[in-house]
């Protein structure tokens, strides 16, 4: 096996510009930087909510493959729900394509379960090193959220267990050449579970200049926001995990005393029942002209960075978060940030200096943070400026991609030995 770094194949569940999330941002931003350095970085995934075949997204080659969910008696609604949440699929076409892909130096799995098992098995058959990234709070998903994830196939006969066994899906992490944590809080636990493994903290990044130069006025015009209106913005997929319902309830109280403020939620809907709850709660507590939901923008839509740039306050009320890439994006756009003190966020953000933290699910505390910033424009500017400087200095994608490239070269060399 060559010890050169020529090609990295990234494996995801899905790539759909209309359902873009943090994992896709990480993978494609890294791939863009690697391609600029002369390292091929194609993305392989399932054809979820997109046609199978070759594509190019943000200048990165993408190949989508047919797939199945290995449970009997799944109806179309269940399959759609699994697509939205990135369900545990199987794809023989993906497996075969990875076996045949030429000139591969390292495989990088951004998924576990059966797709992770495919990466593991192909790497072992071809004698290649492989890396696994943990993007989703691997060990601390709340029971209620697990119940939502498993509801579509609960009680259905599963014929895919043998596939998982043959692929060694449960050994995807233990057999990897390196495990990458995007959240600093996960590193000690992963090291304790896999003491013989190389475990690396490689945080998410941000294209600082892209967000700093965005046109906030473009977003305000798109939303029909009056010039004197102040904006509270949350950009995250509409999902139980992100907990926008808490923000809606808190803003309903806040806006009674601050009628010149408006709440805008931006993000693809990945839990439709939750989206309906948000709309119903907002209708009962927030004046109609003070609340807007926008079901996401594509990754290349100028309205996406413009949403961050337009924010007078950015809020992330998430219940758990392996990293929290939208905090970096808000910082890059110089927006002051309020966020829950959960997951990987305290690993890079400092309370009172570049963020205001509040406890998860604490509506009263969130109302207090909103009040504090609404009444203090100078503090809003100071928080935004401090976050912007940190994002530019430590978390620009050019900086993060160099760390990732170094990791690839080291695991290739170690695997060769």
C-alpha positions in Angstrom: 0.0 0.0 0.0 1.3 3.5 -0.9 2.0 5.9 2.0 1.1 8.9 -0.2 -2.1 10.8 0.4 -3.8 10.9 -3.0 -7.5 10.3 -2.4 -9.9 10.3 0.6 -13.3 8.8 0.1 -15.9 10.2 2.5 -19.0 8.1 3.3 -22.2 9.7 4.5 -25.8 8.6 4.7 -27.1 11.2 2.4 -26.3 14.5 0.5 -29.3 16.7 -0.3 -28.9 20.5 -0.5 -32.5 20.9 0.6 -31.8 18.9 3.8 -28.4 20.3 4.7 -27.0 19.9 8.2 -23.9 20.2 10.3 -22.3 16.9 9.1 -22.6 17.9 5.5 -21.1 21.3 6.2 -18.1 19.6 7.9 -17.5 17.0 5.2 -17.9 19.4 2.2 -15.9 22.2 3.7 -13.1 19.8 4.5 -13.3 18.2 1.0 -13.1 21.7 -0.6 -9.9 22.5 1.2 -8.4 19.1 0.5 -9.2 19.4 -3.2 -7.6 22.8 -3.3 -4.4 21.1 -1.9 -4.5 18.5 -4.7 -6.1 15.6 -2.7 -9.1 14.0 -4.4 -12.0 13.9 -1.9 -15.2 12.3 -3.4 -18.3 11.7 -1.3 -20.2 8.4 -1.4 -23.7 8.2 0.1 -27.2 6.7 -0.3 -29.6 8.2 -2.8 -32.0 9.4 -0.1 -34.3 12.1 -1.4 -32.1 12.5 -4.5 -31.6 10.4 -7.6 -28.9 7.8 -7.8 -25.8 8.6 -9.9 -23.0 11.1 -10.1 -23.3 14.7 -9.1 -21.2 17.7 -8.0 -22.0 19.7 -4.9 -20.0 22.8 -4.0 -17.3 21.6 -6.4 -17.0 18.2 -4.6 -17.8 15.0 -6.6 -20.7 13.0 -5.1 -21.9 9.5 -6.0 -25.3 8.4 -4.7 -26.2 4.7 -4.5 -29.5 2.7 -4.3 -30.3 1.5 -0.8 -32.9 -0.3 1.3 -34.1 -0.3 4.9 -33.9 -3.9 6.0 -37.2 -4.2 7.9 -40.3 -5.9 6.6 -43.7 -4.1 6.2 -42.3 -0.5 6.2 -44.8 1.8 4.5 -43.9 5.0 2.5 -44.4 7.3 5.5 -41.9 5.2 7.6 -39.4 5.2 4.8 -39.7 9.0 4.4 -39.2 9.5 8.2 -36.1 7.3 8.1 -34.8 9.3 5.1 -35.3 12.5 7.0 -33.5 11.3 10.1 -30.8 9.4 8.1 -32.0 5.9 9.0 -29.9 2.7 9.3 -29.8 1.6 5.6 -27.9 -1.0 3.6 -26.5 -0.6 0.1 -24.8 -3.3 -1.8 -24.1 -0.9 -4.6 -22.2 1.4 -2.2 -20.2 -1.6 -0.9 -19.2 -2.7 -4.4 -18.3 0.8 -5.5 -15.9 1.2 -2.5 -14.3 -2.1 -3.3 -13.7 -0.9 -6.9 -12.8 2.7 -6.4 -9.2 3.3 -7.7 -6.3 5.0 -6.0 -7.8 5.3 -2.5 -5.4 6.3 0.3 -7.8 6.4 3.2 -11.6 5.9 3.9 -13.4 8.3 6.2 -16.7 7.2 7.6 -19.0 9.9 8.9 -21.6 7.4 9.8 -21.7 4.1 11.8 -24.2 1.2 11.8 -24.4 -0.7 8.5 -22.7 2.1 6.4 -19.9 2.2 8.9 -19.7 -1.6 8.7 -19.4 -1.3 4.9 -16.4 1.1 5.4 -14.8 -1.2 7.9 -15.2 -4.3 5.7 -13.9 -2.7 2.5 -10.9 -1.2 4.4 -10.0 -4.6 5.8 -10.4 -6.4 2.4 -8.3 -3.7 0.6 -5.8 -3.2 3.3 -6.6 0.4 3.7 -6.7 2.6 6.8 -10.0 4.1 7.8 -11.1 6.9 10.1 -14.5 7.4 11.8 -15.9 10.8 12.8 -18.5 11.1 15.6 -20.9 13.8 14.5 -24.0 13.1 16.6 -23.4 12.9 20.3 -22.7 9.1 20.1 -23.2 8.2 23.8 -25.8 10.6 25.2 -28.9 10.7 23.0 -31.9 11.2 25.3 -34.3 8.2 25.6 -37.2 10.3 24.2 -35.2 11.1 21.1 -34.2 7.4 20.6 -37.9 6.5 20.8 -38.7 9.0 18.0 -35.8 7.6 15.9 -36.9 4.0 16.3 -40.7 4.5 16.0 -40.9 3.9 12.2 -39.6 0.3 12.4 -40.7 -0.6 16.0 -42.2 -4.1 16.0 -41.2 -4.8 12.3 -39.2 -7.9 11.5 -35.6 -7.0 10.7 -33.8 -9.0 8.0 -30.7 -6.9 8.1 -29.2 -8.2 11.3 -27.1 -10.8 9.5 -25.8 -8.1 7.2 -24.6 -6.1 10.2 -23.0 -9.2 11.7 -21.2 -10.0 8.5 -19.9 -6.4 8.1 -18.8 -6.2 11.8 -20.9 -3.0 12.2 -20.6 -3.1 16.0 -16.8 -3.1 15.6 -16.7 0.0 13.3 -15.1 2.1 16.1 -13.0 -0.5 17.7 -11.3 -1.5 14.5 -10.8 2.1 13.1 -7.3 3.5 12.7 -8.5 6.7 14.4 -11.6 8.0 15.9 -12.3 11.7 15.4 -14.4 13.6 17.9 -15.8 17.0 16.9 -16.7 17.7 20.5 -14.0 18.1 23.2 -16.4 16.7 25.8 -16.5 13.3 24.0 -12.8 12.7 23.9 -12.3 11.3 27.5 -15.3 9.0 27.2 -14.2 7.6 23.8 -10.6 7.1 25.1 -12.0 5.3 28.1 -14.2 3.0 25.9 -11.4 2.4 23.3 -8.1 2.7 25.3 -6.0 1.2 22.5 -7.4 3.5 19.8 -6.0 6.8 18.5 -8.7 9.4 19.5 -8.4 12.9 18.1 -10.3 16.1 18.8 -10.7 17.9 15.4 -13.3 20.7 15.9 -15.6 22.0 13.2 -14.7 25.1 11.3 -16.2 28.0 9.4 -15.5 30.0 6.3 -15.0 33.3 8.3 -14.9 35.7 5.4 -17.9 34.1 3.7 -20.1 35.0 6.7 -18.5 38.3 7.6 -19.1 39.6 4.1 -22.7 38.4 3.9 -25.5 40.9 3.2 -27.8 41.0 6.3 -30.1 43.4 4.4 -30.7 40.7 1.8 -32.2 38.4 4.4 -34.3 41.2 6.0 -35.8 42.1 2.7 -36.5 38.4 2.0 -38.4 38.2 5.3 -40.1 41.6 4.9 -38.5 42.9 8.1 -39.0 46.5 8.8 -35.8 48.6 9.2 -36.4 49.3 12.9 -37.1 45.6 13.7 -34.6 43.7 15.8 -34.1 40.0 15.0 -33.6 36.9 17.1 -32.5 34.2 14.7 -32.0 30.4 15.2 -30.5 28.4 12.3 -30.9 24.7 12.9 -32.9 21.8 11.4 -36.4 21.8 12.9 -36.0 18.8 15.2 -36.7 17.7 18.8 -32.9 17.8 19.5 -32.6 21.5 18.5 -35.4 22.4 21.0 -36.8 25.4 19.1 -40.0 24.9 21.0 -38.3 26.3 24.1 -37.2 29.4 22.2 -40.7 29.9 20.9 -42.2 29.8 24.4 -39.5 32.1 25.8 -39.8 34.6 22.9 -43.6 34.6 23.4 -43.0 36.1 26.9 -40.1 38.3 25.8 -42.0 39.9 22.9 -44.8 41.2 25.2 -42.3 43.8 26.6 -40.2 44.1 23.4 -42.6 44.6 20.5 -39.9 45.8 18.1 -38.2 42.3 18.1 -39.0 39.4 15.8 -38.1 35.7 15.9 -37.0 33.9 12.8 -36.4 30.1 12.7 -34.4 28.8 9.7 -33.8 25.2 9.0 -35.0 22.1 7.1 -37.8 20.2 8.8 -36.6 16.7 9.9 -39.4 16.1 12.4 -42.7 17.1 10.9 -44.9 16.6 14.0 -42.5 18.8 16.0 -42.7 21.5 13.3 -46.5 21.4 13.8 -46.2 21.8 17.5 -43.9 24.8 17.0 -46.4 26.5 14.7 -49.3 25.9 17.1 -47.4 27.2 20.1 -46.3 30.3 18.2 -49.8 31.0 17.0 -51.0 31.0 20.6 -48.3 33.3 22.1 -46.6 35.4 19.5 -48.2 38.1 17.3 -48.2 36.8 13.6 -46.0 39.6 12.4 -43.4 38.8 15.1 -42.6 35.2 14.0 -41.4 33.5 10.9 -40.3 29.9 10.0 -38.2 29.4 6.9 -37.6 25.7 5.9 -33.9 26.0 5.3 -31.7 27.4 2.5 -29.4 25.4 0.2 -25.7 25.4 1.2 -24.8 27.8 -1.7 -27.8 30.1 -1.2 -26.5 33.6 -0.2 -29.5 33.9 2.1 -28.0 31.4 4.5 -25.0 33.5 5.6 -27.2 36.5 5.3 -29.5 35.1 8.0 -26.6 35.0 10.5 -25.4 38.5 9.4 -28.9 39.9 9.9 -29.2 38.5 13.5 -29.2 41.0 16.4 -29.1 38.0 18.6 -28.5 34.4 17.6 -29.9 31.6 19.9 -29.1 27.9 19.9 -31.5 26.2 22.4 -30.3 22.6 21.6 -30.7 19.8 24.1 -27.5 18.0 23.1 -24.8 18.9 20.6 -21.6 17.2 19.7 -20.1 20.6 18.6 -22.5 23.3 17.5 -21.1 24.6 14.2 -23.8 27.3 13.9 -22.2 29.0 16.9 -19.0 29.4 14.8 -21.1 30.7 11.8 -22.9 33.2 14.0 -19.5 34.4 15.4 -18.1 34.7 11.8 -21.1 37.0 11.0 -20.3 39.0 14.2 -23.6 38.1 15.9 -23.9 37.8 19.7 -24.8 34.2 20.7 -27.0 32.7 23.4 -26.6 28.9 23.7 -27.3 26.0 26.0 -24.3 24.8 28.0 -24.3 21.3 26.5 -22.1 18.9 24.6 -19.1 20.3 22.8 -20.1 23.9 23.0 -18.4 24.7 26.3 -15.2 23.2 24.8 -14.7 26.2 22.6 -17.0 29.0 23.9 -16.5 31.0 27.0 -19.5 32.2 29.0 -19.7 36.0 29.3 -16.9 36.6 26.9 -18.1 35.3 23.5 -21.4 33.6 24.5 -24.1 33.7 27.1 -24.9 30.2 28.3 -28.1 29.0 29.9 -29.1 25.6 31.2 -31.0 23.3 28.8 -34.8 23.4 28.9 -34.6 26.4 31.3 -37.2 28.8 29.8 -36.8 31.5 32.5 -33.1 31.6 32.1 -33.4 32.0 28.3 -35.9 34.9 28.8 -33.4 36.6 31.1 -30.5 36.3 28.6 -32.7 37.7 25.8 -33.7 40.6 28.1 -30.1 41.3 29.1 -28.9 41.6 25.5 -32.0 43.4 24.2 -31.4 46.2 26.7 -27.6 46.4 26.1 -26.5 47.1 22.5 -22.9 47.6 23.6 -22.8 44.2 25.1 -24.2 42.7 22.0 -21.4 44.3 20.0 -18.7 43.1 22.4 -19.9 39.5 22.4 -20.1 39.5 18.6 -16.7 41.0 18.2 -15.0 38.5 20.6 -16.6 35.5 18.9 -15.6 36.8 15.4 -12.0 37.1 16.4 -11.9 33.6 17.9 -13.6 32.1 14.8 -11.1 33.9 12.4 -8.0 32.9 14.5 -8.7 29.3 15.6 -11.6 27.9 13.5 -11.3 28.9 9.9 -11.7 25.9 7.6 -8.2 26.4 6.3 -6.8 25.8 9.8 -9.1 22.8 10.5 -8.4 21.1 7.1 -4.6 21.3 7.8 -5.2 19.4 11.0 -7.4 16.8 9.2 -4.8 16.3 6.4 -2.0 15.8 9.0 -4.2 13.1 10.7 -4.7 11.3 7.4 -1.0 11.3 6.6 -0.2 9.9 10.1 -2.7 7.1 10.0 -1.6 6.1 6.5 2.0 5.9 7.7 1.1 4.0 10.9 -1.1 1.6 8.9 1.8 0.9 6.5 4.1 0.1 9.4 
